[in-house]
Protein backbone atom coordinates (compact mmCIF):
# COMPACT_ATOMS: atom_id res chain seq x y z
CA UNK A 1 0.00 0.00 0.00
CA UNK A 2 2.86 2.39 0.85
CA UNK A 3 4.49 1.74 -2.52
CA UNK A 4 1.27 2.74 -4.28
CA UNK A 5 1.09 5.94 -2.29
CA UNK A 6 4.70 6.81 -3.07
CA UNK A 7 4.14 6.19 -6.75
CA UNK A 8 1.00 8.29 -6.93
CA UNK A 9 2.14 11.24 -4.86
CA UNK A 10 4.73 13.84 -5.74
CA UNK A 11 8.39 13.15 -5.03
CA UNK A 12 8.71 15.73 -2.22
CA UNK A 13 5.61 14.45 -0.50
CA UNK A 14 6.76 10.83 -0.84
CA UNK A 15 10.09 11.81 0.67
CA UNK A 16 8.36 13.19 3.74
CA UNK A 17 6.29 10.03 4.11
CA UNK A 18 9.32 7.75 3.89
CA UNK A 19 11.30 9.83 6.37
CA UNK A 20 8.57 9.99 8.99
CA UNK A 21 6.74 6.73 8.47
CA UNK A 22 3.37 8.45 8.29
CA UNK A 23 0.62 9.06 5.69
CA UNK A 24 -0.88 12.53 5.36
CA UNK A 25 -3.36 14.73 3.59
CA UNK A 26 -1.30 17.54 1.99
CA UNK A 27 -2.01 20.82 0.19
CA UNK A 28 0.69 22.13 -2.22
CA UNK A 29 0.97 25.44 -4.02
CA UNK A 30 0.00 25.55 -7.68
CA UNK A 31 3.64 25.97 -8.51
CA UNK A 32 5.23 22.90 -10.02
CA UNK A 33 8.60 23.81 -8.60
CA UNK A 34 10.21 20.94 -6.64
CA UNK A 35 11.24 23.52 -4.00
CA UNK A 36 7.68 24.36 -3.00
CA UNK A 37 7.02 23.61 0.67
CA UNK A 38 4.55 20.90 1.72
CA UNK A 39 1.93 21.96 4.27
CA UNK A 40 0.98 19.15 6.72
CA UNK A 41 -2.64 19.41 7.83
CA UNK A 42 -3.27 15.98 9.42
CA UNK A 43 -1.14 13.10 10.76
CA UNK A 44 -2.05 9.52 11.48
CA UNK A 45 0.23 7.14 13.43
CA UNK A 46 0.75 3.68 12.00
CA UNK A 47 1.39 0.61 14.21
CA UNK A 48 5.04 0.37 15.13
CA UNK A 49 5.62 3.97 14.06
CA UNK A 50 7.53 6.74 15.76
CA UNK A 51 6.21 8.55 18.82
CA UNK A 52 7.31 12.06 17.79
CA UNK A 53 6.77 13.69 14.44
CA UNK A 54 9.19 16.14 12.85
CA UNK A 55 8.31 19.65 13.84
CA UNK A 56 7.70 18.76 17.51
CA UNK A 57 4.20 17.29 17.10
CA UNK A 58 3.64 14.59 19.82
CA UNK A 59 1.23 11.69 19.63
CA UNK A 60 -0.56 9.89 22.50
CA UNK A 61 2.24 7.80 24.11
CA UNK A 62 -0.19 5.14 25.36
CA UNK A 63 -1.94 4.42 22.09
CA UNK A 64 0.52 1.81 20.83
CA UNK A 65 2.82 1.41 23.87
CA UNK A 66 3.18 -1.77 25.99
CA UNK A 67 0.53 -2.49 28.59
CA UNK A 68 1.29 -2.22 32.31
CA UNK A 69 2.61 -5.50 33.74
CA UNK A 70 3.68 -6.12 37.34
CA UNK A 71 6.74 -8.40 37.46
CA UNK A 72 8.21 -9.72 40.72
CA UNK A 73 11.72 -9.17 39.46
CA UNK A 74 13.66 -10.71 42.36
CA UNK A 75 13.54 -11.85 45.95
CA UNK A 76 16.91 -11.54 47.69
CA UNK A 77 17.47 -13.59 50.85
CA UNK A 78 20.48 -12.56 52.92
CA UNK A 79 21.71 -14.73 55.79
CA UNK A 80 22.44 -12.37 58.70
CA UNK A 81 23.81 -15.12 60.94
CA UNK A 82 22.22 -16.44 64.09
CA UNK A 83 19.52 -18.09 61.97
CA UNK A 84 18.20 -14.65 60.94
CA UNK A 85 17.39 -13.65 57.36
CA UNK A 86 16.76 -10.34 55.59
CA UNK A 87 14.40 -10.46 52.62
CA UNK A 88 14.17 -7.83 49.87
CA UNK A 89 11.50 -8.02 47.16
CA UNK A 90 11.69 -5.93 43.97
CA UNK A 91 8.52 -5.33 41.95
CA UNK A 92 8.80 -3.74 38.49
CA UNK A 93 6.21 -2.45 36.08
CA UNK A 94 7.07 -3.96 32.70
CA UNK A 95 10.55 -4.25 31.23
CA UNK A 96 13.74 -2.34 31.86
CA UNK A 97 13.69 -1.03 28.26
CA UNK A 98 11.01 0.29 25.95
CA UNK A 99 8.00 2.44 26.57
CA UNK A 100 4.80 1.34 28.23
CA UNK A 101 1.79 2.37 30.24
CA UNK A 102 1.86 3.43 33.88
CA UNK A 103 0.52 0.91 36.37
CA UNK A 104 -2.40 2.81 37.93
CA UNK A 105 -1.94 1.41 41.44
CA UNK A 106 -3.88 -1.16 43.43
CA UNK A 107 -3.19 -4.40 45.27
CA UNK A 108 -0.44 -5.14 47.75
CA UNK A 109 3.17 -6.32 47.69
CA UNK A 110 3.65 -8.95 50.41
CA UNK A 111 6.52 -11.04 51.78
CA UNK A 112 5.55 -14.32 53.47
CA UNK A 113 7.08 -17.42 55.03
CA UNK A 114 5.78 -21.00 55.27
CA UNK A 115 7.08 -24.45 56.16
CA UNK A 116 5.37 -25.93 53.10
CA UNK A 117 3.73 -28.57 55.25
CA UNK A 118 0.16 -29.70 55.54
CA UNK A 119 -1.62 -29.70 58.89
CA UNK A 120 -3.17 -32.88 60.25
CA UNK A 121 -6.78 -32.38 61.27
CA UNK A 122 -8.61 -34.01 64.15
CA UNK A 123 -9.58 -37.66 63.50
CA UNK A 124 -13.19 -36.50 63.73
CA UNK A 125 -12.86 -34.02 60.84
CA UNK A 126 -13.90 -34.78 57.28
CA UNK A 127 -10.49 -33.91 55.79
CA UNK A 128 -7.37 -35.79 56.91
CA UNK A 129 -5.03 -32.84 56.27
CA UNK A 130 -5.16 -29.24 55.05
CA UNK A 131 -2.54 -26.98 53.42
CA UNK A 132 -0.49 -25.11 55.98
CA UNK A 133 -0.95 -21.37 55.99
CA UNK A 134 1.68 -18.69 55.39
CA UNK A 135 2.82 -15.99 57.81
CA UNK A 136 2.96 -12.45 56.41
CA UNK A 137 6.26 -10.74 57.29
CA UNK A 138 5.73 -7.43 55.47
CA UNK A 139 3.07 -5.80 53.30
CA UNK A 140 2.52 -2.49 51.53
CA UNK A 141 0.01 -1.03 49.03
CA UNK A 142 1.20 -0.95 45.42
CA UNK A 143 1.20 2.68 44.23
CA UNK A 144 1.12 3.98 40.65
CA UNK A 145 4.38 2.87 38.97
CA UNK A 146 5.78 4.32 35.76
CA UNK A 147 6.70 1.82 33.10
CA UNK A 148 10.17 0.37 33.81
CA UNK A 149 10.24 1.66 37.40
CA UNK A 150 10.39 -0.45 40.59
CA UNK A 151 9.35 -0.49 44.22
CA UNK A 152 10.97 -2.59 46.99
CA UNK A 153 9.86 -4.16 50.26
CA UNK A 154 12.07 -5.60 53.01
CA UNK A 155 11.56 -7.83 56.05
CA UNK A 156 13.71 -9.55 58.67
CA UNK A 157 12.78 -12.92 60.18
CA UNK A 158 14.09 -15.67 62.44
CA UNK A 159 14.48 -19.24 61.21
CA UNK A 160 14.64 -21.03 57.89
CA UNK A 161 11.51 -21.35 55.78
CA UNK A 162 10.15 -21.19 52.27
CA UNK A 163 10.09 -17.43 51.63
CA UNK A 164 7.90 -15.83 48.96
CA UNK A 165 7.11 -12.37 47.62
CA UNK A 166 4.09 -11.60 45.49
CA UNK A 167 1.77 -8.91 44.17
CA UNK A 168 -1.78 -9.77 45.21
CA UNK A 169 -5.18 -8.08 45.00
CA UNK A 170 -6.50 -6.16 47.98
CA UNK A 171 -8.27 -8.49 50.37
CA UNK A 172 -6.53 -11.50 48.77
CA UNK A 173 -7.65 -14.96 49.92
CA UNK A 174 -6.09 -18.14 48.51
CA UNK A 175 -9.33 -20.12 48.85
CA UNK A 176 -11.60 -17.84 46.78
CA UNK A 177 -11.56 -16.13 43.40
CA UNK A 178 -9.94 -12.71 43.62
CA UNK A 179 -10.43 -9.71 41.30
CA UNK A 180 -7.46 -9.41 38.93
CA UNK A 181 -4.94 -6.61 39.20
CA UNK A 182 -5.03 -3.99 36.39
CA UNK A 183 -2.09 -5.45 34.48
CA UNK A 184 -1.29 -7.66 31.51
CA UNK A 185 0.13 -10.92 32.95
CA UNK A 186 -0.75 -12.19 36.46
CA UNK A 187 1.55 -15.23 36.12
CA UNK A 188 4.82 -13.40 36.83
CA UNK A 189 3.78 -11.77 40.10
CA UNK A 190 5.50 -14.17 42.51
CA UNK A 191 8.91 -15.58 43.42
CA UNK A 192 9.92 -18.16 46.02
CA UNK A 193 13.19 -19.01 47.79
CA UNK A 194 13.45 -22.26 49.74
CA UNK A 195 16.00 -22.21 52.58
CA UNK A 196 14.85 -25.47 54.21
CA UNK A 197 17.41 -28.26 54.57
CA UNK A 198 16.78 -31.52 52.69
CA UNK A 199 17.19 -34.83 54.52
CA UNK A 200 16.43 -38.50 54.02
CA UNK A 201 15.23 -40.72 56.87
CA UNK A 202 15.22 -44.48 56.27
CA UNK A 203 12.61 -45.89 58.66
CA UNK A 204 13.32 -49.50 59.64
CA UNK A 205 10.91 -52.02 61.11
CA UNK A 206 12.40 -51.39 64.53
CA UNK A 207 11.89 -47.62 64.26
CA UNK A 208 8.33 -47.95 63.01
CA UNK A 209 7.55 -50.45 65.76
CA UNK A 210 8.84 -47.99 68.35
CA UNK A 211 6.78 -45.13 66.94
CA UNK A 212 3.51 -47.06 66.64
CA UNK A 213 3.70 -49.52 69.53
CA UNK A 214 1.57 -47.31 71.80
CA UNK A 215 -1.55 -48.06 69.74
CA UNK A 216 -0.86 -50.95 67.33
CA UNK A 217 0.64 -53.21 70.01
CA UNK A 218 -2.84 -53.46 71.54
CA UNK A 219 -4.22 -55.56 68.66
CA UNK A 220 -5.67 -58.84 69.99
CA UNK A 221 -7.07 -61.91 68.24
CA UNK A 222 -8.99 -64.81 69.81
CA UNK A 223 -9.95 -67.95 67.89
CA UNK A 224 -12.84 -69.93 69.39
CA UNK A 225 -15.90 -71.81 68.21
CA UNK A 226 -18.29 -69.66 70.20
CA UNK A 227 -16.44 -66.38 70.70
CA UNK A 228 -13.78 -65.37 68.18
CA UNK A 229 -12.77 -61.73 67.97
CA UNK A 230 -10.21 -59.22 66.73
CA UNK A 231 -10.02 -55.98 68.68
CA UNK A 232 -7.98 -52.92 69.55
CA UNK A 233 -9.02 -51.98 73.09
CA UNK A 234 -10.55 -48.54 73.26
CA UNK A 235 -10.89 -48.27 69.47
CA UNK A 236 -13.05 -51.12 68.19
CA UNK A 237 -13.62 -54.85 67.77
CA UNK A 238 -15.28 -57.48 65.57
CA UNK A 239 -16.63 -60.84 66.76
CA UNK A 240 -17.53 -64.02 64.92
CA UNK A 241 -18.03 -67.77 65.39
CA UNK A 242 -16.02 -70.71 64.06
CA UNK A 243 -18.45 -73.62 63.47
CA UNK A 244 -17.29 -77.11 64.32
CA UNK A 245 -16.58 -79.64 61.62
CA UNK A 246 -17.23 -83.38 61.20
CA UNK A 247 -15.10 -85.99 59.44
CA UNK A 248 -14.75 -89.75 59.23
CA UNK A 249 -11.33 -91.05 60.29
CA UNK A 250 -9.65 -94.45 60.25
CA UNK A 251 -8.57 -96.07 63.52
CA UNK A 252 -7.63 -99.64 62.74
CA UNK A 253 -10.76 -101.32 61.43
CA UNK A 254 -12.92 -98.53 62.77
CA UNK A 255 -14.02 -95.46 60.81
CA UNK A 256 -15.82 -93.31 63.30
CA UNK A 257 -17.18 -89.84 62.45
CA UNK A 258 -15.79 -87.29 64.84
CA UNK A 259 -16.65 -83.69 65.54
CA UNK A 260 -13.92 -81.14 66.28
CA UNK A 261 -13.59 -77.40 66.74
CA UNK A 262 -11.22 -74.60 67.74
CA UNK A 263 -11.23 -73.62 71.40
CA UNK A 264 -9.75 -70.61 73.22
CA UNK A 265 -6.65 -69.72 71.17
CA UNK A 266 -5.45 -66.24 72.17
CA UNK A 267 -2.71 -63.99 70.77
CA UNK A 268 -0.12 -62.95 73.34
CA UNK A 269 2.79 -61.31 71.50
CA UNK A 270 2.80 -58.81 68.68
CA UNK A 271 5.67 -57.59 66.51
CA UNK A 272 5.75 -55.06 63.67
CA UNK A 273 7.78 -54.97 60.48
CA UNK A 274 7.85 -53.50 56.99
CA UNK A 275 7.54 -55.85 54.04
CA UNK A 276 7.23 -54.73 50.39
CA UNK A 277 5.42 -51.50 51.21
CA UNK A 278 3.16 -53.02 53.86
CA UNK A 279 3.05 -52.58 57.60
CA UNK A 280 2.98 -56.12 58.98
CA UNK A 281 1.57 -57.06 62.39
CA UNK A 282 2.83 -60.49 63.46
CA UNK A 283 0.92 -62.21 66.27
CA UNK A 284 1.95 -65.33 68.19
CA UNK A 285 -0.68 -67.37 70.08
CA UNK A 286 -0.40 -69.15 73.40
CA UNK A 287 -0.92 -72.86 72.98
CA UNK A 288 -0.37 -74.32 76.44
CA UNK A 289 -3.49 -76.48 76.48
CA UNK A 290 -5.44 -78.49 73.95
CA UNK A 291 -6.81 -76.04 71.39
CA UNK A 292 -8.60 -78.49 69.09
CA UNK A 293 -11.42 -80.29 70.88
CA UNK A 294 -12.32 -83.65 69.32
CA UNK A 295 -15.07 -86.11 70.29
CA UNK A 296 -14.19 -89.66 71.30
CA UNK A 297 -12.35 -91.80 70.45
CA UNK A 298 -9.81 -89.22 69.19
CA UNK A 299 -8.05 -87.25 71.94
CA UNK A 300 -7.98 -83.47 71.98
CA UNK A 301 -5.11 -81.90 70.03
CA UNK A 302 -2.52 -79.36 71.09
CA UNK A 303 -2.04 -77.02 68.14
CA UNK A 304 1.66 -76.37 68.74
CA UNK A 305 2.88 -73.10 67.20
CA UNK A 306 0.20 -70.80 65.78
CA UNK A 307 0.98 -67.42 64.25
CA UNK A 308 -0.99 -64.83 62.31
CA UNK A 309 0.07 -61.96 60.06
CA UNK A 310 -1.98 -58.86 59.33
CA UNK A 311 -0.66 -56.88 56.36
CA UNK A 312 -1.65 -53.25 55.89
CA UNK A 313 -0.59 -52.05 52.38
CA UNK A 314 0.69 -48.47 52.67
CA UNK A 315 0.13 -45.65 50.17
CA UNK A 316 1.30 -42.02 50.17
CA UNK A 317 -0.59 -38.90 49.07
CA UNK A 318 2.03 -36.30 48.12
CA UNK A 319 -0.47 -33.43 47.97
CA UNK A 320 -1.68 -34.01 51.51
CA UNK A 321 1.71 -35.39 52.70
CA UNK A 322 -0.25 -38.26 54.23
CA UNK A 323 0.30 -42.00 54.71
CA UNK A 324 -2.71 -44.31 54.62
CA UNK A 325 -3.31 -48.05 54.34
CA UNK A 326 -5.42 -50.17 52.05
CA UNK A 327 -7.43 -53.37 52.47
CA UNK A 328 -5.84 -55.55 55.19
CA UNK A 329 -4.81 -59.14 54.54
CA UNK A 330 -4.55 -61.81 57.26
CA UNK A 331 -3.14 -65.32 57.25
CA UNK A 332 -3.12 -67.83 60.15
CA UNK A 333 -0.42 -70.54 60.12
CA UNK A 334 0.18 -73.63 62.23
CA UNK A 335 3.48 -75.47 62.68
CA UNK A 336 4.99 -78.17 64.93
CA UNK A 337 1.78 -79.97 65.83
CA UNK A 338 2.29 -81.91 69.06
CA UNK A 339 -0.20 -84.57 67.96
CA UNK A 340 0.85 -85.07 64.35
CA UNK A 341 -1.23 -88.21 63.71
CA UNK A 342 -4.44 -86.21 63.68
CA UNK A 343 -2.95 -82.95 62.54
CA UNK A 344 -4.98 -83.12 59.35
CA UNK A 345 -8.03 -82.26 61.46
CA UNK A 346 -6.48 -78.92 62.38
CA UNK A 347 -5.33 -78.35 58.81
CA UNK A 348 -8.90 -78.84 57.62
CA UNK A 349 -9.99 -76.06 59.95
CA UNK A 350 -7.48 -73.53 58.66
CA UNK A 351 -9.35 -72.42 55.50
CA UNK A 352 -12.42 -71.52 57.58
CA UNK A 353 -10.26 -69.85 60.24
CA UNK A 354 -8.42 -67.74 57.65
CA UNK A 355 -11.55 -66.75 55.75
CA UNK A 356 -13.57 -65.72 58.80
CA UNK A 357 -10.59 -64.01 60.45
CA UNK A 358 -9.76 -62.15 57.23
CA UNK A 359 -13.31 -60.86 56.85
CA UNK A 360 -13.43 -59.67 60.45
CA UNK A 361 -10.00 -58.03 60.35
CA UNK A 362 -10.93 -56.21 57.14
CA UNK A 363 -14.18 -55.01 58.67
CA UNK A 364 -12.39 -53.73 61.77
CA UNK A 365 -9.42 -52.03 60.09
CA UNK A 366 -11.61 -50.57 57.33
CA UNK A 367 -14.11 -49.10 59.76
CA UNK A 368 -13.93 -45.37 58.89
CA UNK A 369 -13.57 -44.15 62.48
CA UNK A 370 -10.92 -46.67 63.49
CA UNK A 371 -9.03 -46.24 60.20
CA UNK A 372 -8.90 -42.47 60.71
CA UNK A 373 -7.65 -42.93 64.26
CA UNK A 374 -4.84 -45.34 63.27
CA UNK A 375 -3.71 -43.32 60.24
CA UNK A 376 -3.78 -40.12 62.25
CA UNK A 377 -1.54 -41.67 64.92
CA UNK A 378 0.91 -43.06 62.33
CA UNK A 379 1.22 -39.69 60.56
CA UNK A 380 1.44 -37.74 63.80
CA UNK A 381 4.25 -39.90 65.14
CA UNK A 382 6.26 -39.66 61.90
CA UNK A 383 5.90 -35.87 61.74
CA UNK A 384 6.86 -35.32 65.34
CA UNK A 385 9.93 -37.51 64.96
CA UNK A 386 11.25 -36.39 61.56
CA UNK A 387 9.44 -33.34 60.14
CA UNK A 388 9.61 -30.59 62.72
CA UNK A 389 9.44 -27.14 61.13
CA UNK A 390 9.32 -28.51 57.60
CA UNK A 391 7.52 -30.67 55.10
CA UNK A 392 7.46 -34.18 53.64
CA UNK A 393 8.75 -34.08 50.08
CA UNK A 394 8.32 -37.76 49.20
CA UNK A 395 7.77 -41.23 50.68
CA UNK A 396 8.97 -44.39 48.96
CA UNK A 397 8.94 -48.05 49.96
CA UNK A 398 11.56 -50.79 49.67
CA UNK A 399 11.51 -54.42 50.75
CA UNK A 400 12.23 -53.70 54.42
CA UNK A 401 12.02 -49.96 55.06
CA UNK A 402 10.21 -46.71 54.38
CA UNK A 403 12.28 -43.85 52.97
CA UNK A 404 11.05 -40.49 54.21
CA UNK A 405 12.39 -37.46 52.29
CA UNK A 406 11.83 -34.22 54.16
CA UNK A 407 12.83 -30.56 54.19
CA UNK A 408 13.33 -29.12 57.65
CA UNK A 409 14.15 -25.78 59.25
CA UNK A 410 16.78 -27.31 61.57
CA UNK A 411 20.31 -28.40 60.66
C-alpha positions, 0 to 999 in steps of 0.5 A: 500500500505504501508503494502505491502511495509513493508512486501516486504522490509527488516526489517531495511528499513521498520523501516526507512520508518515507522519512517519517513513516506516516501518511498525510493529507497535503495541500501544495501550491500551484507551482510545479517547482520541486522547492515548493514547501509541503503543508501538513494538515493531518497526521495519522500514526501507524502501528510500530511507528515513531512517537514524535513527528518532525516539527515537535508534534507529539502523539498519545504515548499510550496508544501503541505502547506496551501495557502495564505488567507487574513483574516480581523481578527478584527476591533476595534472601540474605543470611544475617547469621544467628539463623536470621534472614533479611528479605528484599522483594523488587517489583517492576512495572514492565521491562527495563527497556522500551515504553509502556503504560503506567501501572495505575496502582492497586493491590499489595506487595507482600513477603511471606514465610511458610514451612510448606507442610500440611496440617493434620486435622482431628480424627473426627474431621472430614479432611485428613489434612489441610494446606499449611498457611503462610505468615505475612512478614511485610506488606505495603500497598502498590502505588502507581508505577511508571513503566520500567520503574520499581518499588521494593519491600524488606523484612527480617525474620528468624528461622529457615523457611520457604520465603515468597514475595508476590503482588496480590489483590486487595483483600486477597484470599487463597481459597476464593476467586480474587479480582485481577490486578489492572495489568497484563500478565498475572503469572509473573507476580510471585517468586519463592526461595526455599531455605529449608534443609533436605534430609532422608530418613530411612525408617526401619521395622524397629523404628516404626515399631517404636513409633507405633507400639503405643496403639498398634501393640494393643491388637488382639485376636482370639480364635474360638468356636463360640467367641472369636474376635479381633479388637484394639481396646478402646478403638473397636472390635469385631466378633464371629463364630467358628463352626465345628466340623465333622469328618470320618477317620480311620482307627484300625478297622474302625471309621468313626465320624468325629466332631472337632472345633477350635477352642480358646486360642489367644494372641499374646505377643505382637511384633511389627515390620515392613515388608514390600510396602506393607506394615505387617503385624505379626501375632503369636498365640499361646498354645499351652493347652489343647486347642482343638477339641475332638469327640471320642475316640480321638483325643484333643489336640494341642495345636503347637505353634500358631501365628498370624500376620496382618498386612496393611498395604501403605500408600502415600498422598504427596499433595496431603503429605499423608500416609494411609493403608489399604485393604488388610490381609490376614493369614493364620499358620500352624506349625509343629503340631504336638499330635501329628497323627491327627494334625490333618483335622487342624489343617482342615480347619485352617481355610475356615479360620483364615476366611472368617478371620480375614473378613473380620480383620478387614471389617475392623481395620476398614471401619472409617472411624478406626481407620482415621484414628490409626492413620492419624496416629501413624502420621502424627508420630512420623511428623513429630519424629522427623518433620519438625518445622518442615515438610514431607517431600516424598515417601517411597517403599523398599523391601524392608524400610520406608524412605522419608524425604523431608525438608526441615528448618533445623540443621 
